[in-house]
Amino acid sequence: MSENHIRSKGRMILRIIGTVLALALLVYLLWQQGWDEISAAISQISLEIFLLVIIMTVLSRTAIGGRWHVLLRSAGVDISLYRSVSLTYAGLFASNFLPTTIGGDVVRLAGVLRLKLNRPVCIASLVVDRLVGMAGMAMALPFIAPGFTKLFSITTGVPLLAGAPILSNTNPPVGGKIKRLYEKAAGMLRRLLEALSFWVKHPRSLFVSLVLSWMHMLLLFGTLFILLQTMGEPVPFWLIAGMWSLTYFVTLLPVSINGLGVQELSLTFLFTHAGGVSEPAALTLAFLIRILQMFASLPGVIFLPGLIAGQDKLPT
């Protein structure tokens, strides 16, 4: 068994352990809070509001597909908007189950390879697509500033993240491991720069894809805003944007399957302590947004079987 295989298996085990621990803590919070209060928060959401936020979530996911399509077309890839969005939905659906934060990208790549499209360009487009999404979210991070006063006032000398204390008494080994981390980071940066080289020369396509990312973000933040307003927990729109963006970056940490449990814990912690939302409402919001995102990815069911079966052509 190769060393790389052992490391890959070890990372997989760590993600599974992280998912189990995060879910266990989430269940504990639910048990401690009580289902009655959470049920009361859910009962305040009418059917009309629920349908509205479903539509908004579907539109936000479609905007992600449009963002990738712009990048592909600007690089000369002959693919229709329908194909790009279809593959995006297949990836979004698969990411609900794949044990990685980039599982959806793997599915999208498999799709474009089945269509016999330019492999290097398609791989680069996925990298740039993720970078554009991260850049958009990073732009919303400063909006969490008003919530930092509340956030730090409730800590007891040790900052919290994702609902768990950061252990300050740990003493990780240095030397060889730091060198390997540096080499990996340098290699990753080099590959990212190579991937960006084409699109840097085409700033218009980058800007259009960023605009589509903003559309996705505004629809997502609007969904959170509407749900909180309906539950009687008004929070400023831009503070919601800042708190979600931080939740997004925490969820990118490869410590669980698709951020399962980690996203819910981070969102509950931030919205409770930085946003002033009651814990039952924050927990309800965390579950609702997960359900909405999973539900909105269901169109991917139509396209995923073809990829798994190895069909050269996807449904039209």
KEVEX-815227 format. One record per residue (C-alpha): x negated, y negated, z; residue number from 1; residue in three letters. Coordinates in steps of 0.2 Angstrom, whole numbers, plus 5000, padded with zeros to 4 digits. Each point is the difference from the previous one (the first is absolute). Example, Ala and Ser with C-alpha at 12.3 -4.5 7.8 and 13.67 -1.06 7.14 Angstrom:
! residues 2
@px=4938; py=5022; pz=5039; num=1; residu=ALA
@px=4994; py=4983; pz=4997; num=2; residu=SER
//
This chain:
! residues 316
@px=5000; py=5000; pz=5000; num=1; residu=MET
@px=4993; py=4983; pz=4994; num=2; residu=SER
@px=4996; py=4986; pz=5012; num=3; residu=GLU
@px=5012; py=4989; pz=4991; num=4; residu=ASN
@px=5014; py=5013; pz=5001; num=5; residu=HIS
@px=4997; py=5001; pz=5019; num=6; residu=ILE
@px=5001; py=4981; pz=5002; num=7; residu=ARG
@px=5016; py=4999; pz=4989; num=8; residu=SER
@px=5008; py=5013; pz=5011; num=9; residu=LYS
@px=4994; py=4991; pz=5016; num=10; residu=GLY
@px=5008; py=4984; pz=4994; num=11; residu=ARG
@px=5016; py=5009; pz=4995; num=12; residu=MET
@px=5001; py=5008; pz=5018; num=13; residu=ILE
@px=4997; py=4983; pz=5008; num=14; residu=LEU
@px=5014; py=4992; pz=4990; num=15; residu=ARG
@px=5012; py=5014; pz=5005; num=16; residu=ILE
@px=4995; py=4998; pz=5018; num=17; residu=ILE
@px=5002; py=4981; pz=4998; num=18; residu=GLY
@px=5017; py=5002; pz=4993; num=19; residu=THR
@px=5005; py=5012; pz=5014; num=20; residu=VAL
@px=4994; py=4988; pz=5014; num=21; residu=LEU
@px=5008; py=4985; pz=4992; num=22; residu=ALA
@px=5017; py=5009; pz=4998; num=23; residu=LEU
@px=4998; py=5006; pz=5018; num=24; residu=ALA
@px=4998; py=4983; pz=5006; num=25; residu=LEU
@px=5014; py=4994; pz=4990; num=26; residu=LEU
@px=5012; py=5013; pz=5006; num=27; residu=VAL
@px=4994; py=4995; pz=5018; num=28; residu=TYR
@px=5005; py=4982; pz=4997; num=29; residu=LEU
@px=5017; py=5005; pz=4993; num=30; residu=LEU
@px=5003; py=5011; pz=5015; num=31; residu=TRP
@px=4994; py=4987; pz=5012; num=32; residu=GLN
@px=5011; py=4987; pz=4992; num=33; residu=GLN
@px=5016; py=5011; pz=4998; num=34; residu=GLY
@px=5010; py=5004; pz=4985; num=35; residu=TRP
@px=5015; py=4990; pz=5005; num=36; residu=ASP
@px=4991; py=4983; pz=4998; num=37; residu=GLU
@px=4993; py=5005; pz=4983; num=38; residu=ILE
@px=5017; py=5006; pz=4994; num=39; residu=SER
@px=5008; py=4984; pz=5006; num=40; residu=ALA
@px=4987; py=4991; pz=4989; num=41; residu=ALA
@px=5003; py=5010; pz=4985; num=42; residu=ILE
@px=5019; py=4998; pz=5002; num=43; residu=SER
@px=4998; py=4982; pz=4997; num=44; residu=GLN
@px=4995; py=5003; pz=4982; num=45; residu=ILE
@px=5015; py=5000; pz=4988; num=46; residu=SER
@px=5001; py=5011; pz=4985; num=47; residu=LEU
@px=4999; py=4984; pz=4989; num=48; residu=GLU
@px=4984; py=4995; pz=5008; num=49; residu=ILE
@px=4993; py=5017; pz=4999; num=50; residu=PHE
@px=5004; py=5001; pz=4981; num=51; residu=LEU
@px=4992; py=4983; pz=4998; num=52; residu=LEU
@px=4983; py=5005; pz=5008; num=53; residu=VAL
@px=5000; py=5016; pz=4990; num=54; residu=ILE
@px=5001; py=4990; pz=4984; num=55; residu=ILE
@px=4987; py=4988; pz=5006; num=56; residu=MET
@px=4988; py=5015; pz=5004; num=57; residu=THR
@px=5003; py=5008; pz=4983; num=58; residu=VAL
@px=4996; py=4983; pz=4991; num=59; residu=LEU
@px=4984; py=4998; pz=5011; num=60; residu=SER
@px=4994; py=5017; pz=4995; num=61; residu=ARG
@px=5004; py=4997; pz=4981; num=62; residu=THR
@px=4990; py=4984; pz=5002; num=63; residu=ALA
@px=4985; py=5011; pz=5005; num=64; residu=ILE
@px=5002; py=5010; pz=4984; num=65; residu=GLY
@px=5001; py=4984; pz=4990; num=66; residu=GLY
@px=4984; py=4994; pz=5008; num=67; residu=ARG
@px=4991; py=5016; pz=4994; num=68; residu=TRP
@px=5007; py=4999; pz=4983; num=69; residu=HIS
@px=4994; py=4982; pz=4997; num=70; residu=VAL
@px=4982; py=5006; pz=5005; num=71; residu=LEU
@px=5001; py=5015; pz=4988; num=72; residu=LEU
@px=5007; py=4990; pz=4985; num=73; residu=ARG
@px=4987; py=4987; pz=5002; num=74; residu=SER
@px=4986; py=5013; pz=4999; num=75; residu=ALA
@px=5008; py=5006; pz=4984; num=76; residu=GLY
@px=5008; py=5016; pz=5006; num=77; residu=VAL
@px=5015; py=5004; pz=4989; num=78; residu=ASP
@px=5013; py=5004; pz=5013; num=79; residu=ILE
@px=5018; py=4994; pz=5002; num=80; residu=SER
@px=5007; py=4991; pz=5015; num=81; residu=LEU
@px=5012; py=5015; pz=5003; num=82; residu=TYR
@px=4985; py=5012; pz=5001; num=83; residu=ARG
@px=4990; py=4989; pz=5012; num=84; residu=SER
@px=5015; py=4998; pz=5012; num=85; residu=VAL
@px=5005; py=5018; pz=4999; num=86; residu=SER
@px=4982; py=5005; pz=5004; num=87; residu=LEU
@px=5000; py=4988; pz=5014; num=88; residu=THR
@px=5016; py=5007; pz=5008; num=89; residu=TYR
@px=4993; py=5018; pz=4998; num=90; residu=ALA
@px=4985; py=4994; pz=5010; num=91; residu=GLY
@px=5010; py=4991; pz=5013; num=92; residu=LEU
@px=5011; py=5016; pz=5003; num=93; residu=PHE
@px=4985; py=5011; pz=5001; num=94; residu=ALA
@px=4991; py=4989; pz=5012; num=95; residu=SER
@px=5013; py=5004; pz=5013; num=96; residu=ASN
@px=4993; py=5017; pz=5001; num=97; residu=PHE
@px=4982; py=5000; pz=4994; num=98; residu=LEU
@px=4987; py=4999; pz=5014; num=99; residu=PRO
@px=4991; py=4984; pz=4995; num=100; residu=THR
@px=5004; py=4982; pz=4998; num=101; residu=THR
@px=4996; py=5000; pz=4981; num=102; residu=ILE
@px=5009; py=5016; pz=4996; num=103; residu=GLY
@px=5012; py=4990; pz=4989; num=104; residu=GLY
@px=4985; py=4993; pz=4990; num=105; residu=ASP
@px=4995; py=5018; pz=4997; num=106; residu=VAL
@px=5017; py=5004; pz=4993; num=107; residu=VAL
@px=5000; py=4985; pz=4989; num=108; residu=ARG
@px=4983; py=5005; pz=4993; num=109; residu=LEU
@px=5006; py=5018; pz=4996; num=110; residu=ALA
@px=5015; py=4992; pz=4991; num=111; residu=GLY
@px=4989; py=4989; pz=4988; num=112; residu=VAL
@px=4988; py=5014; pz=4997; num=113; residu=LEU
@px=5015; py=5011; pz=4995; num=114; residu=ARG
@px=5005; py=4986; pz=4987; num=115; residu=LEU
@px=4982; py=5001; pz=4994; num=116; residu=LYS
@px=4996; py=4982; pz=5004; num=117; residu=LEU
@px=4983; py=4992; pz=5002; num=118; residu=ASN
@px=4993; py=5008; pz=5016; num=119; residu=ARG
@px=4987; py=4988; pz=5006; num=120; residu=PRO
@px=5011; py=4985; pz=4997; num=121; residu=VAL
@px=5015; py=5008; pz=5009; num=122; residu=CYS
@px=4989; py=5004; pz=5015; num=123; residu=ILE
@px=4994; py=4983; pz=5000; num=124; residu=ALA
@px=5017; py=4993; pz=4999; num=125; residu=SER
@px=5006; py=5010; pz=5015; num=126; residu=LEU
@px=4985; py=4992; pz=5010; num=127; residu=VAL
@px=5004; py=4983; pz=4994; num=128; residu=VAL
@px=5019; py=5002; pz=5004; num=129; residu=ASP
@px=4996; py=5005; pz=5018; num=130; residu=ARG
@px=4988; py=4985; pz=5001; num=131; residu=LEU
@px=5013; py=4988; pz=4994; num=132; residu=VAL
@px=5012; py=5007; pz=5012; num=133; residu=GLY
@px=4988; py=4999; pz=5015; num=134; residu=MET
@px=4996; py=4982; pz=4994; num=135; residu=ALA
@px=5018; py=4995; pz=5000; num=136; residu=GLY
@px=5003; py=5007; pz=5018; num=137; residu=MET
@px=4984; py=4992; pz=5006; num=138; residu=ALA
@px=5007; py=4983; pz=4995; num=139; residu=MET
@px=5014; py=5003; pz=5012; num=140; residu=ALA
@px=4989; py=5004; pz=5015; num=141; residu=LEU
@px=4998; py=4982; pz=5006; num=142; residu=PRO
@px=5018; py=4998; pz=5003; num=143; residu=PHE
@px=4998; py=5012; pz=5015; num=144; residu=ILE
@px=4991; py=4985; pz=5009; num=145; residu=ALA
@px=5015; py=4994; pz=5010; num=146; residu=PRO
@px=5003; py=5018; pz=5007; num=147; residu=GLY
@px=4982; py=5001; pz=5006; num=148; residu=PHE
@px=5003; py=4990; pz=5016; num=149; residu=THR
@px=5014; py=5012; pz=5005; num=150; residu=LYS
@px=4989; py=5015; pz=4995; num=151; residu=LEU
@px=4985; py=4996; pz=5010; num=152; residu=PHE
@px=5010; py=4994; pz=5015; num=153; residu=SER
@px=5007; py=5018; pz=5003; num=154; residu=ILE
@px=4984; py=5009; pz=4999; num=155; residu=THR
@px=4990; py=5003; pz=5016; num=156; residu=THR
@px=4983; py=4997; pz=4994; num=157; residu=GLY
@px=4999; py=5014; pz=4988; num=158; residu=VAL
@px=5008; py=4996; pz=4983; num=159; residu=PRO
@px=5013; py=5012; pz=4993; num=160; residu=LEU
@px=5002; py=5006; pz=4982; num=161; residu=LEU
@px=5014; py=5012; pz=4994; num=162; residu=ALA
@px=5007; py=5002; pz=5017; num=163; residu=GLY
@px=4984; py=5008; pz=5007; num=164; residu=ALA
@px=4985; py=4992; pz=5010; num=165; residu=PRO
@px=4983; py=4998; pz=4991; num=166; residu=ILE
@px=4988; py=5010; pz=5011; num=167; residu=LEU
@px=4986; py=4988; pz=5004; num=168; residu=SER
@px=4989; py=5012; pz=5009; num=169; residu=ASN
@px=4996; py=5011; pz=4985; num=170; residu=THR
@px=4982; py=5001; pz=4994; num=171; residu=ASN
@px=5000; py=5006; pz=4982; num=172; residu=PRO
@px=4984; py=5007; pz=4994; num=173; residu=PRO
@px=4990; py=4988; pz=4989; num=174; residu=VAL
@px=4986; py=5003; pz=4988; num=175; residu=GLY
@px=5003; py=5013; pz=4986; num=176; residu=GLY
@px=5019; py=4998; pz=5001; num=177; residu=LYS
@px=4999; py=4981; pz=4998; num=178; residu=ILE
@px=4988; py=5002; pz=4985; num=179; residu=LYS
@px=5012; py=5012; pz=4992; num=180; residu=ARG
@px=5015; py=4988; pz=5003; num=181; residu=LEU
@px=4990; py=4986; pz=4992; num=182; residu=TYR
@px=4996; py=5011; pz=4985; num=183; residu=GLU
@px=5018; py=5005; pz=4998; num=184; residu=LYS
@px=5006; py=4982; pz=5001; num=185; residu=ALA
@px=4987; py=4994; pz=4988; num=186; residu=ALA
@px=5005; py=5013; pz=4988; num=187; residu=GLY
@px=5018; py=4996; pz=5002; num=188; residu=MET
@px=4997; py=4981; pz=4997; num=189; residu=LEU
@px=4990; py=5004; pz=4984; num=190; residu=ARG
@px=5014; py=5011; pz=4993; num=191; residu=ARG
@px=5012; py=4986; pz=5004; num=192; residu=LEU
@px=4990; py=4987; pz=4991; num=193; residu=LEU
@px=4999; py=5011; pz=4985; num=194; residu=GLU
@px=5018; py=5003; pz=5000; num=195; residu=ALA
@px=5004; py=4981; pz=5001; num=196; residu=LEU
@px=4988; py=4996; pz=4986; num=197; residu=SER
@px=5013; py=5001; pz=4987; num=198; residu=PHE
@px=5014; py=4991; pz=5009; num=199; residu=TRP
@px=4989; py=4986; pz=5006; num=200; residu=VAL
@px=4998; py=4995; pz=4982; num=201; residu=LYS
@px=5019; py=5000; pz=4998; num=202; residu=HIS
@px=5006; py=4990; pz=5015; num=203; residu=PRO
@px=5017; py=4997; pz=4993; num=204; residu=ARG
@px=5005; py=5019; pz=5002; num=205; residu=SER
@px=4993; py=5000; pz=5017; num=206; residu=LEU
@px=5010; py=4985; pz=5005; num=207; residu=PHE
@px=5016; py=5007; pz=4992; num=208; residu=VAL
@px=4997; py=5016; pz=5010; num=209; residu=SER
@px=4997; py=4990; pz=5016; num=210; residu=LEU
@px=5017; py=4991; pz=4997; num=211; residu=VAL
@px=5009; py=5017; pz=4998; num=212; residu=LEU
@px=4991; py=5005; pz=5017; num=213; residu=SER
@px=5007; py=4984; pz=5008; num=214; residu=TRP
@px=5017; py=5005; pz=4993; num=215; residu=MET
@px=4998; py=5017; pz=5009; num=216; residu=HIS
@px=4995; py=4991; pz=5016; num=217; residu=MET
@px=5014; py=4987; pz=5000; num=218; residu=LEU
@px=5013; py=5014; pz=4997; num=219; residu=LEU
@px=4992; py=5011; pz=5014; num=220; residu=LEU
@px=4999; py=4985; pz=5013; num=221; residu=PHE
@px=5017; py=4995; pz=4995; num=222; residu=GLY
@px=5007; py=5018; pz=5004; num=223; residu=THR
@px=4991; py=4999; pz=5017; num=224; residu=LEU
@px=5007; py=4982; pz=5003; num=225; residu=PHE
@px=5018; py=5005; pz=4996; num=226; residu=ILE
@px=5000; py=5016; pz=5011; num=227; residu=LEU
@px=4993; py=4990; pz=5015; num=228; residu=LEU
@px=5013; py=4986; pz=4997; num=229; residu=GLN
@px=5014; py=5014; pz=4999; num=230; residu=THR
@px=4994; py=5007; pz=5017; num=231; residu=MET
@px=5000; py=4984; pz=5008; num=232; residu=GLY
@px=4981; py=4998; pz=5001; num=233; residu=GLU
@px=4996; py=4984; pz=4989; num=234; residu=PRO
@px=4982; py=4999; pz=4996; num=235; residu=VAL
@px=4992; py=4987; pz=4988; num=236; residu=PRO
@px=4998; py=5007; pz=4983; num=237; residu=PHE
@px=4981; py=4995; pz=4999; num=238; residu=TRP
@px=4996; py=5008; pz=5017; num=239; residu=LEU
@px=5008; py=5016; pz=4993; num=240; residu=ILE
@px=4989; py=4999; pz=4985; num=241; residu=ALA
@px=4984; py=4998; pz=5011; num=242; residu=GLY
@px=5005; py=5014; pz=5011; num=243; residu=MET
@px=5004; py=5012; pz=4986; num=244; residu=TRP
@px=4984; py=4996; pz=4991; num=245; residu=SER
@px=4990; py=5005; pz=5016; num=246; residu=LEU
@px=5011; py=5016; pz=5001; num=247; residu=THR
@px=4996; py=5004; pz=4982; num=248; residu=TYR
@px=4981; py=4999; pz=5003; num=249; residu=PHE
@px=5001; py=5010; pz=5016; num=250; residu=VAL
@px=5010; py=5013; pz=4990; num=251; residu=THR
@px=4986; py=5001; pz=4987; num=252; residu=LEU
@px=4989; py=5008; pz=5013; num=253; residu=LEU
@px=4998; py=5019; pz=4996; num=254; residu=PRO
@px=5006; py=5006; pz=5016; num=255; residu=VAL
@px=5016; py=5008; pz=4996; num=256; residu=SER
@px=5011; py=5006; pz=4985; num=257; residu=ILE
@px=5006; py=4985; pz=4990; num=258; residu=ASN
@px=4999; py=4990; pz=5016; num=259; residu=GLY
@px=5013; py=5010; pz=5007; num=260; residu=LEU
@px=5003; py=4995; pz=5018; num=261; residu=GLY
@px=4986; py=4987; pz=4999; num=262; residu=VAL
@px=5010; py=4988; pz=4990; num=263; residu=GLN
@px=5015; py=5002; pz=5012; num=264; residu=GLU
@px=4989; py=4998; pz=5016; num=265; residu=LEU
@px=4991; py=4985; pz=4992; num=266; residu=SER
@px=5016; py=4991; pz=4995; num=267; residu=LEU
@px=5009; py=5003; pz=5016; num=268; residu=THR
@px=4985; py=4994; pz=5010; num=269; residu=PHE
@px=4997; py=4984; pz=4989; num=270; residu=LEU
@px=5019; py=4995; pz=4999; num=271; residu=PHE
@px=5003; py=5003; pz=5018; num=272; residu=THR
@px=4985; py=4991; pz=5007; num=273; residu=HIS
@px=4995; py=4987; pz=4986; num=274; residu=ALA
@px=5018; py=4998; pz=4993; num=275; residu=GLY
@px=5010; py=5000; pz=5016; num=276; residu=GLY
@px=5012; py=5014; pz=4994; num=277; residu=VAL
@px=5007; py=5011; pz=5013; num=278; residu=SER
@px=4993; py=5018; pz=5000; num=279; residu=GLU
@px=5016; py=5009; pz=4994; num=280; residu=PRO
@px=5002; py=4988; pz=4985; num=281; residu=ALA
@px=4981; py=5002; pz=4996; num=282; residu=ALA
@px=5002; py=5019; pz=5001; num=283; residu=LEU
@px=5016; py=5000; pz=4989; num=284; residu=THR
@px=4991; py=4988; pz=4988; num=285; residu=LEU
@px=4985; py=5012; pz=4998; num=286; residu=ALA
@px=5011; py=5015; pz=4997; num=287; residu=PHE
@px=5012; py=4991; pz=4988; num=288; residu=LEU
@px=4985; py=4993; pz=4989; num=289; residu=ILE
@px=4993; py=5018; pz=4999; num=290; residu=ARG
@px=5017; py=5007; pz=4995; num=291; residu=ILE
@px=5003; py=4986; pz=4987; num=292; residu=LEU
@px=4982; py=5003; pz=4992; num=293; residu=GLN
@px=5003; py=5018; pz=4999; num=294; residu=MET
@px=5017; py=4998; pz=4993; num=295; residu=PHE
@px=4994; py=4988; pz=4987; num=296; residu=ALA
@px=4987; py=5012; pz=4994; num=297; residu=SER
@px=5013; py=5013; pz=4996; num=298; residu=LEU
@px=5000; py=4996; pz=4981; num=299; residu=PRO
@px=4983; py=5008; pz=5000; num=300; residu=GLY
@px=5008; py=5017; pz=5002; num=301; residu=VAL
@px=5005; py=4999; pz=4982; num=302; residu=ILE
@px=4982; py=4998; pz=4994; num=303; residu=PHE
@px=4989; py=5010; pz=5013; num=304; residu=LEU
@px=5005; py=5017; pz=4995; num=305; residu=PRO
@px=4994; py=4997; pz=4982; num=306; residu=GLY
@px=4983; py=4995; pz=5007; num=307; residu=LEU
@px=4999; py=5015; pz=5011; num=308; residu=ILE
@px=5005; py=5012; pz=4986; num=309; residu=ALA
@px=4987; py=4993; pz=4989; num=310; residu=GLY
@px=5011; py=4993; pz=4986; num=311; residu=GLN
@px=4991; py=4989; pz=4988; num=312; residu=ASP
@px=5015; py=4989; pz=4998; num=313; residu=LYS
@px=5010; py=4992; pz=5014; num=314; residu=LEU
@px=5019; py=4998; pz=4999; num=315; residu=PRO
@px=5006; py=4985; pz=4990; num=316; residu=THR
//
